Amino acid sequence: MIRSADLRHQYLEFFAQRDHRVIPSSSIVPKDDPTLLFTSAGMVQFKQLYAATGRLEFTRATSVQKCFRVTDLELVGHTPRHCTFFEMLGNFSFGDYFKREAIAWAWEFCTDVLKMPSDRLWASVYLDDDEAANIWTSEIGLPADRIVRLGRKDNFWGPAGASGACGPCSEIYYDLGPAFGPDTARPGDEHDRYQEFWNLVFPQFFQDEQGNLGPLAKRGIDTGMGLERLTQILNGQASVFETDAFRPIIEAAADMASVDPDSEAARIPLRIIAEHARALTVATSEGIYPGNEGRGYVIRRLLRRAARRGQMIGLSEPFLHKLSGVVVDILGDHYTELRSTRERVALVLRAEEERFLATVAQGMHRFEEIAGRLGARGETALAGADAFLLYDTFGFPFDLTVEMAAERGLSVDHPAFESEMARQVKRSRAASKFETAAGESDQPWQWLAPADESSLHSEFVGYEGLLAPASLVAVREAGEAIEFLLDRTPFYAEGGGQVADTGLLESPTGQIRVDSVRKNDKGEFVHRGTIVRGEITPGPWSAEVPGTLRRATERNHTATHLLHAALRQVLGTHVAQAGSLVTPDRLRFDFAHFAAITAPQREEIERLVNEAILADLPVVTEWGSLDAARASGAMALFGEKYGERVRQVIVSDVSRELCGGTHVRRTGEIGAFRLIAEESVASGTRRIEAATGWKALRLLAEDEAVLDRMAERLKAGRGDVEEKLQHLLEENQRLRQELDGHKSRALAEKTFELTDQIVDLAGIRFLAAEVPADSMDSLRDAADTIKSTLRSGAAVLGARFDGKAMIIAVVTDDLAQSGRLKADQIVREVARLVGGSGGGKANFATAGAKQPDRLPEAIGKAAGIVEQLLS
């Protein structure tokens, strides 16, 4: 049996021997490419190299890329080859070799290295690509009758996203044999006999976002071969799910469910579970957590699809977090980041699956209600509003609703669902408006320095000091402000969570207030500010960052590193940074964790940070290679692009992180650390806000003042405040219970008096009345009392409290079970009269409404409603 790990190694070694640089897989979240949701192909991380005009660091590359696609999600598990997550073997040329070498090396790898029988290999080329066809026949020797010409849909690739490199391609197919299709089958048709496994793309065009094609700056090669498909073909297996990439996961899930993995009933659910478990593990390891939009929504969809398939084969408890461990065992040797995030991934998946299971039962009940109602009416289309209710209230992804509906022979109104979604987005945006930072000016630079010096600028000297002589290199308008470049600058550009420095630029001829600084894609420090007085001249200028603000920012940034280390020590090594904000006034730190921090944990975290501060530890920085930094144990953000030379910030043996920010010289300069707040900001993500230095001391003084005021009002000493407060709370609870008892007895007496108002209604005993209940619990008690006296009948009780009207309908079990009368039908009709809605079971149902003044009217009409339902 050929292992997929061996194929990875063979492929990379083959092309490394042909002068290709081996490049590690990039993240499945594309870097600096807003046109792509996920990395869908191996060439995504190289897109800029095809369009580059300067000299490249390398012109040949090879990689095994983690890829993610959801375009064929509904086919996953049902076909032999479709996946959402897969590994793509690729070799690339950027202005170097072209079709001849790409085709020749592909053939050599297939026939000489992999020993694939040449008589089972076919090729396809683009309709008018005679060059590729001639290479296949004249140079490779592939018979012309085993070459097919296909159109743009099959043999013209790209771009990856809305713009980028694209071009014709040639695909290599393997003939799986007559068991998979007739002899008349051909590559590219609907049969599975010819399996495409290697796509050789010849990028020679650049497509802009308007769809226009132009010549590519660096014509080249982009190939992609699915590792899972290749493994399947070489082992003679019927599908990718029989390979070592999937089979251990399938068998683990089957073992949990006590089912035969090859049985007809379990085969497709197990394939979907295994495939989604791989995708979820990889995505979560990269910090993509389940959510309600964007990538997070895709991950949530996959998890819920897998969880539902688990229920179909008898898995009623969370199980995906266990399968993630199997995935790590399979992929972790090559993608080592999976091993370091193993615990965090399991925690995320378990928390999300538990959350889904908690609501799925309610959602399924509601779906069955809707489907049953449609069936009773003879209708076959589920309304978009109902699909949106299942999505918004019960967390059912739309495609899950479509699947469940199809199982019942129902269609779903997709356009109406999208309309409901659009309205929700509009409401959300209106409720959470925020301002974004001003974008970079689109005006051209006016260069003030000599042309041969225009590239010598943006040297950052802010690590060494806050005051520096500088010259203006270029300037341009930016609305009412100006933007400018300096030859050297002490101003830190916003990045790594740290806000930009502000300050002043002064010269004998003028003064400029610096309001913000950012670093653009070219590495330029773009300063934005306002001319306070004078005029713009090249220089000399004096650039100064206010010491008070910078020192405060430095205290907060170093404290953030100490906080990160403390969190990992107290909560576990699964804690990973998910975002940060460092300002002179405060620090904010987002991190992966899946439960609220307890009071003892909070105290321990705060203690550890302050312990490091009081130890007055040295804070040093080191520059070196990325590999050396990682080998030393430096923490880095996964998916972040780092250069070959990186900067480590090291706090003794407490913290070691890759960071370009500014920091204190010794931890004692931080002064003090005070944890202000801790909360959840997203599924699996917590946020801490804290303060340092004088602000931390000021917050402590404010807490002391509050404690003094409490002691004074309680007439107690500081040390007695907690005991005195506990005594008052207990006394308050006792009095409240006494009051509730009086209210309960009064309500019981009133309810008992109502039994005299029970009437005969169409042969049943019936009561409709408003009662003086002040909570839903007391209204339920009243309804239970009335129901016990009815023997066979129904009642509608209403109450007004908290500015709302609440209604309960009860029906005795004999009537409810016979179907003659149902409480949920009664309560919906009555609630409609007061602008409300509700539901429940056949013998007990509740409703709420926002028009309490109309409750007497609704109660008065309840008898007529029940009479009509009985008839």
N, C-alpha and C positions, 0 to 999 in steps of 0.2 A: 504494500500500500504506500503510495507516494504522499508525503506530508506537505501541507501547504507551507510550513516554515522552511522546508528545504527548497521549495520552488522560489520563495522570496530570495533566499541566499544565492541560488544559482543565477537568477535574473540580474541582480545587482552586480554580482561578480563578473558576469559576461560583459556587461556594458562598462564596468570600471576598467576592464582590460582593454577596452576600446576608447580610452581617454575621456570617459564621462565622469564628472564629479558626482559622487553619491550624496544626495541631498535628503535630509530627514523629512518625513511627512509634516506638512503644515497642519494647523488646526482645521477642524471642519467648519469653523467660523472664518470666512474669508477676511483677511486683513485689508483694510482700506479699500473695500469694494462694495459700495452700497447697492449695486445691481444684483448681488447674489445673497440669498438667504443662507445657503450652505455651500461648502466646497463640493462641487459636483464632479470634478475631474482632476487628474493629476496636473494639468497645465495651469490651473488657477493661480498657484503661487508664482508662476513664471510669466503671467500675462504682460507685465510691464517690460520684460526683457525683449519680447517680440517687437515692441514699439520703440525701444530705446534707440537713441541715435549716437550716443558716445561709445567709448570703449568698454566692453563688458569684462567682469572679473573672470567669467568662464563662458564658453560657447557651447558646451555639451553637458548634459545633466541626466541623471537617472534617479528614480525614486520609487518607493512604494507608498502611495498616498491613501489616507483614510478619506473615503468619499461618502456623501450622504445625499440621497435623492428620494423624494416622495411623489414624483410625478405618476408612478404606477402603483400606488399604495394598495389599491383594491386587488391587484394581481398577486401581491406577496403571499406566498404559501400555496397558491392555487396553480402556479406554473412551476416548471423545474428550475427557473433561473432568476426570477425577479427578487430584488432585495432593496431595502432602504439604505442600509449601511453595507459597504463592500470595500475591498482593497483593490486599488488599481496600480498595476505595474506599468511604468512608463519610461521612455527614453526621449530626450528632447535635444533639438538643435536650434540655436539662435544665430542665424546668418552663417552657419557652418555647412554641414552636409545636408543633402536634400533627398529626393525620392530614391535614387539608385542605392545609396547606402542603407537607407531605412528598410527598403524591401529586402535587400540582400541579407542584412543582419537578422531580420525577423525570420527569414527562411532558414538561415543557419541555426538560429536558436531552436526553432521548432524541430528541425530534422536531425541536426547533429547533436545538440545538447539534450533535448527532451526525447529524441528518438521517435518522434511521431511519424507514422507511415505516410510518405509523401503522396501516395495514391488516394488518401482520404482527405487531403487538403484542397480547398477551393479558395478562390479570391474574387472579390468584387471591386470594381472601379467606377468612378463617376462617368456619366454618360459620354462626355466628350474628352475624357482624359486618356488620349492615345499614348502619351508618354509613359504613364504607369502601366498600361496594358502591354506595351512593347517590352518594358523591363521584365514583366512577369513571363512573357513568352520567350523572348530572345535571350535574356540573360539568366533567368532562373530555370527556364525550361518547363514551365507549367503549361500543359496543353491548353489551347485556346478554348476548347469546349468545357474547361473547368474554370473559366473566367466569365463572370456575368457583369453587365453594365447596369447600374441602378441610378435612379434620379436623386434629386436634391434631398428628399426626405431621408433616404438611406445613406447616401454617399457624399454628402456635403456637411461638414461639421462646424458648429460654432455660430456665433461666439458663446463663451461661457458668461452669461449675463446679457445685459442690453448692448454692450459694446465690447470690442476686442478683436483678437486675431481669429481668423476663420479660413476655411479653404476646402478643396475637394479631399476625399480620403479613399483609401483602399482597405477593405476589411478581409480578414482571413477567417475561413469557416472550416469546421470539422464535420465530416460526414459520420453521423452517429449510427447509420445503418438502416436497413429496411424496417426494423421494428419501430422506428420513429417516423416513418413516412414512406410514401410510394416512390418508385424509381423515377416517376415524372416530376418529383419535387425538385426545387432549385433554391439556392440561397436567396433570402429576402422574401420568400413567400410565407404563407400562414402556417406551414408545417414546422414541426420541431426537429426534423431530420438533420438539417444543416445548422449547426450552432456557431454563431459568430463569437469569437473569443479574443480577437486582437484587431484593434482599429488603428491604422496608420494614417494620421491626418497630416496634410501638407499645407500648413498655414502660409498663405501668400497674399491674403487680403486683410485689411483692417476695416471693420464695420463700426460706424459711429452710432450714436444712440438714435439717430433718425433712420437707420437702416441702410445708409449709403456705404458702398464698397470702394476702397482705394487701395493702392499698393501698400504692402506691409514694409515697415522700415527694415526689419530683419527677417526675410523669408527663412522658414526653417521646418522643423519636424516636431510633431506632438503625437506620441503614440499612447494608447491605453489598452491594457489587457486585464480583464477581471481575474483576480487570483482564484476566487471561488469556482468560476466556470472552468478555468484551466485545470484545477485540481480534479474536478468532476470528470472532465474529458479524459485525462491521463489515467484515471483509475477505472474508466469504463462504467461510471455510475450513472444512474438515471436522472439525478437532480443534484443541485448544489447542497441540498439538505442531507445527503448521504455522506458528504465529505467530513473531514476532521474539524472543519470550521464550525459545523452545526451539530453533528451527531451526538457529541457528549452533552450538549445543552438539551437536546431533545430527550435523550435517555434520562437525564436528571429530572426533567419536568415530568416525564412519564412515571418515573419511580415515585415522585411525590404524590401523583394522582392515582397510583396503582392501576395504570392502564397499559395495554400493549401498544408500544410506540408505532407499530406498523398496522394497527387495526384501522379499518375504514373510518370509524367514527372519530378516532383521535388523531389521525395522520395530519390533516390540514390544521386543526387548532394547535397541535404541537409545533408544526413548522412556523406558524405565525408567531407563537410564543418565543421560540428560539431566535427567530430573526429579529424581532423587536427587542428581545433581551440584549442582543449584541448592540443594536443601535442605541438603546437607552444607556447602557453601560459606558459606551464611548462618549456619547454626548454629555452625560452627567459628569464624567471625569473632566471634561473641559469647561465645566461651570455653566452648562446650559440646563437650567432647572425648569420643571413643569410650570407653566403659567397660562395666562389667558390671551396672549398675543405673540406674534412673531415666532421665533424659534421655540420659545417656551410652550406655545400652543401646540406646535408639531409634536414636541416630546410628550406633552400631556395626552394628545390623541393616541400616540403609539402605546403609552402605558395603559390607557383604558381599553384599547383594542385587545392588548395582550391579557389584561386582567379578566376581561369578559370571556375570552377563549379559555382561560383557566377555569372559570366557573362552569363552562360547558363540559369540561371533563372532570368536574368534581372538586376543583381546588377552591375552597371557600375562604381560606386564610391567605394573607399576603405571602407571595412566593417569589416574586421577581427579584427581590434583594438577594435571595439565596442563589438564583441563577446568575446574577451578576458576578458572583465569585467564580463560577465555572468559566464565564467569559474571560475574566482576568487571567485564569490559569491557562487559557488557550492563547490569548493575545499578548499577555504581559511581558513575555521575554523580548518581543520586538518593540512594543509600545510600552516602554518602562513606566511612563507616567500613570498607566492604569494600576500598577502595583502601589504607587504612593498615594493614590486616591481611593483605594479599595474600600476602606471603612466609610468614607464620606459618600461614595456612590450608593452603598447599601443603605445608609441612613436616609438619603434622599428618596430612593425608590420605595423603601418601606413606608415612610411618612406619607408619600403621595398615594400609594396603593391603599393604605388604611383610610385616607381621606375619601378616596373614591368609593371604597366598599361601604363606608358609613352613609353615603347618599344614594348609592346605586339601587338599594332595595326600594327606597321611596320613589326614585325615578322610574324604576320598572313598574311599580304599582300604578304610577300616573300614566305611563305609556300604555299599560294594559287597559286602563280606564278609557283612554282616548281611542285605542284600537277597538275596544268593545263597543263604544258609542258609534264609531264609524260603521262597524259591522252590522249593528242593529238598524242603522239607517240605509244600509246597502251602498255606502259610499266607499271609494277605493283610494282617495287622496287625503293624506295627512296635511293639515294646514301649516303654513310657514310659521304662524304664531305659536302653534303647539310645539313645533320643532324648536323654536327659539326658547320657549318655556323650559323644555327639557335641557337645553344647552345652558341657559342663564341661571336656572334655579337648581338643577340637579347635576350639572357638569357633564352632560352627554355631548360629546363632539357630534357635529352634524352627520358625519359619515357613519357613526355608530347608530344614530337614529335611522338613517337610510337603510342600513343593513337589517336592523330589527324590523323595520316596516316591510322590507322585501320578503322577510321570512313569513310575514302575515299576508302577503299579497297586496301590499299597499305601496303607493308612490308617495313622494314628499314634494311639496311645493317649494322648490329651491329659490326661485326669484323672491317669493314672499319672505322666506327666511333671511335672505340677504338684505331685504329692505328693513327688517326688524334689526338686523345687526348694524346697518348704517345709522339707524336712528339712535341705537345705543352708543355708537362711537361719537355721534354728534353731541349727545347728552354728556358723555364723559369728558369730551374736550371743553364743553362749556363750563363744566364743574371744576375743571382743573387747569385753568389757563396759566401759562407761565411764560416768562420772557426768556428768549435765547440770546446768547452773546452775539454781538454784531459780527457778521462775516467779514472776511478779508476784503479790502477794497479791490475793485476790478480795474482801477486806474493804473496806467503804466508808471514805472519808477522814473523819476528824474534823477539821473546819476550826477552827484556832485564831485565825486572822486574821479581821477583820471581813468580812462577806459581800461587800461591794463591793471588797475587796482580794484575794479568794481567787484571782483569776486573775493577780495580780501576783507571780509567783514564778519560780524557776528561771533567774535571770539568771546566766550563767556569767562569773565574774571571775577564773578561774584562769590566764588568759594573763598578767594583770598582776602577780599575786603569789600566794603560798601561804597567806596569812593574811588573813581577812576577817571583819568583823562580820556577823552574820546573825541572822535571826528565823525561828523555826519557824512555818510556814504551815499545815501539816496533818500528821497522824500517823495510823497504823493498825497493827494487829497483823499480823505475818507469821510465824506459827508461834511459835517461841521468840524470834524477833527482832522488830524494829519497822521500819517503813518511814516515811520522812518527807520532806516538801518544805521547802525553804528559800527565802526571798525572793531570796537571792543566794548563790552557792556557788563556792568555789575548787576543788571536787572535780571532776576530769574524769570524765565518764560513758563507760563502755566503748564504743568505736566506732572504725572505721577501722583495726582491728587492734591498737589500743593498749588495754591493760587499764585498768580504772578506778583512780582514786586511792583510797587508804585514809587514815585519819587520825583526828583527834579533834574532837569538838564539846564545848566547855566553857562553863559559865556558873557564876555564884555558887551556883546551886541544884543542879547536876548535871553529869554527864559521859557522853557517848555515844561509843562506838567505831564509826567508820564502816568497814564491811567491804567494801561494793561500792556502785557507782552505775551506773545505766543510764538511758538516755533513751527514754521510751515514745513511742507514735505521736502523742501530743498535744504532744510537745516538752518534757514535764516531766522534770526530773532527779529520779529516784526513788532516794533514798539508803536503804540497808539497813544496820542496825547493831544494837548491843546496848547497853542501858543499863548503864554501869559503876557509877554511883552517883547518888543524888539522884532528882529527879523531872522530868517533862516540863512545861515552861512555854514560852510563846511566845518569850521572850527577855529581854534580849539574850544572844546566844551568840557565842563566838569559834570560827570554823571554821578548822582548820589542817591542811595537807598536809605530811607530813614532807619536808623539803628533800632529804635524802639519796636517798630513793626516787624522788621526782619528777625530780631531776636525772639520775639513772641512766636513767630511762625516756626522758627527753628525748634523752640521748646516743644511745640505741639507735634512737629514732624518726628522728632526723636521719640517722644512719648508714644506716638502711634506704633513705632517699631517695638517698643517695650510692651505695649498693650497686645500686639499680635503674638508675641512670644508668651505672654501670660495666658492668653486665651488658649493657645495650643497646650500649655502645661496643665491648665485646669479642666478644659473641656475635651481635649483629645487632639491628636495630630490631624484629624479630618478637617479641622478649622483651616479655611483658606480665604485669603482676601478676595472680596467680591466688589470692592470699590472703597474709595476714601476721599475725604476732603480735609485739607489742612489750611487753616487761615490763622491770622494773628490772634483771633478771638476764641477759637475753639477747634476741636478736631472731631471728625465723624468717621467711623470705621464700619463698613459692611463686611460680613463674613458668613461663610457657609456653616450653618448649624440648624438643628431641627427641633429645638425646644427652647422655651423661655429660660433665661439664666436664673437660678434660684438665688435667694438672698445670701446663703453661705458662699456660693460660687462667686457672687458679685463682690463680697467682702474679700475673698481670697485673691481675686484678680486685682483689685485695687491695692491690696497689701503687697503683692508681688511687684507691681509697677513702682510703688513708693519705696520699696526695699531697694530696687535697682537705682532709684534716684538718690537715696540717702547714702548708698555705697560710693557715690561720686566716681563711677566707672569711666574710663577713657572711651571716647567715641572716635574711631579712626576710619579712614577711607583707604581703599586699595584699588588700583586700576590693574586689570589683567585680562587674560583671554576668558571667553565665556566658558569654555570647557574646564579651565582651571577653577573658575568660580563655582561651577556646579560640583566639581570634585571636592571642593572645600566645604560643601554643605550649604552654600548660600541659597536662600529662598528666592524664587523668581515667580512671576505671574505666568501661568501656563497660557500659551497663545500670544503672549506679548513678543514683539519683534525686538531682539537685542542685536547690537553690532558685535563684531568680533572682539572689540575691547569694551569691557564693562566696568562699572564702578560698584564696589561693595561698601556698604556702611556696616561697620562691625562694632558692637557694644560688648566688649570683653567676651565672655562665654555665654552671654544671655541671648544675643540676637546677631544674625548675619543675613543681610538682605541685599539684593541688587537694587540700587536706587540712585537716581540722579539729583535728588533734592538736597536742600541745605539743612544742616544739623548743628546741634550744640557741640562744644569741644569735650565736655564732660557731662555726665548725666546729672550731676549736682546742680547745673545751671537751670534745670527744669523747675526746681524748687519744690513743687508738690503736684500731685495728680488727683483729680476728683472725677469720679464717674457720675455723670449727670442723669443719663437715661439709657434704657435698653428696650428695644421693641422689634417686632417683626415687620419687615418691609416687603417681603415676597415669600412664596413657598420655599422653605429651606434656607432663607436668608434673614439674618438678624442684623440689627444696627445698634451701635453704641455711640453715644455722644459724651464727650468728656472735656475737661478744661485743665489747664496747667498754670503754674506760676501764680501771679497776683490774682488772676480770676478764680483759680481754685481756692485760694485763701479767702477771697471775698465771699464765695459761695459757702464756705465753712462758717464764716462769721454770720452770714444770713441765717444759716441753720441754727446756730447758737442763739441768735436773737429770737427766732420762732420758739425754741425750746424755753427760753426765759419767759416769753409771753404766756405760753401754755402753763408753765409752773405757777405764774402769778394768778392766772384765772382759776386754776384748780386749787389755789392756796396750798401748794405743796412744794417741797424742795425738788431740785433738779433730779436727784436720784429716785424720787418717789413718783415722778410723773407717770411712768408706765403703769405702775401698780394702781394709782388713783384712776387713770383712764380706763383700765381694765375693769375696775369696780363699777364705774359709771356705765360702761357698755353692758355689763351683766345686769345691772339694775334696769337699764333701758329695755333690755331684751325681756326681762321678767314682766315689766309693766305692759310691753307690747303684747306678750302672750295673754295677759289678763284681759286686755282690751279686745284682742281677737276672739277670746272665749265669749265675752259679752256680746260681741257682734254676731258670732256664730249662733248663740242661743236665740238672739233676737230674730235672726234670719230664719232659724228653724221654726220658731213660733209663727212667723209670718207665712212661711211656706206651708205649714200645717193648716193654717186658716184658708189657704188657697184651695185646699182639697174640696171645700164646699162649692167651688166654682167649676168643678169638673162637669162636663155636659156629655150627653149622648150625641154622637155625630156619625150618621150613616152606619150605626151599629157598633161603633167603638167608643171608648171613653176618651175624652179629649179636654185639654186645658191649654189656654194661651194667656200669659200674664207677664207683667213687668215686676221684677223683684228688686229689693234694695241691696243687691250684692255690690261689694266694692273691689272685687277681684275675680279673675277667671276661676280660681279654685273654689271660692264660695259659691259662684254661680253653678259650677259643676255639682257641688254638694246639694244645692237646692234641686237641681235636675234629677239627681239620684234619688232624693227623697220622694219627689213626685212620681217618678217612674215606678218605685216600689209599691205605690198605692193604686196604680192603674189596673193591674192584673192583665188587661188586654186593651191597649190604646196607645195614645201619643200625646206629647206635650211640646209646647214652644215657650221657652222662657227667655226674657231679655233683661238687660241691665245697662245702666249708663255710669261709666267711671273713666277717669283719665282722659276726658274729652272725646271718648269714643262710645259706640254702641256695640255690645256683644250679645250674640244670640246663640242659644243651644236648642237643638231639637232632639228628642228622644222618642224611640218607638220600641214597644215591647217585643221580645224575641220572637213570639209566635207570628206576629205580623211581618217582621223584618225577614224571617227565614222563608216565609211563604211567598215573599215578593209582593205582597199586597200593598205595602206602604214602606217607604225608605226614608230614614232621617236625613240623609245627604240631599235628597231631592227637595225635601221640605225646607231645609235651611237655606239652600241656594235661592229658592223662590222668595222666601221671606226677606233675606238679606238684600235682594235686588231692590226692594222697596225703600231701603235706606242707603242706597248707593254702595252696597258692600258685596262681598263674595265669600264663599266658604266651601266646606266639604267635610268628608269624614266617612263613616261606615253606615251600614244600613240601620243600625240600632242607636247610633250616637254620632252627632255631627255638630260642628261649631262654625260660626261666621263672625266677622268683624265689619264695622262700617264707620265712616267718618261723618255721618249725618245723624247724631244722636237725637236731635229734636224731632225726627220723624219716626222714632221707635214706637210711640203709642199707636200711630197710624198702622205701622207694619204688624204689630201685635193684634190689632183689631181685625186685620184682614187674614190672619193666619188660618182661622177656621175655614174660610172660603177656599183657601189654597189647598188645605188638606182634603176638603170635601171633593174638590175637583180632581185631585190625585187619586182618591179612592174610586171615583167613577170612571 
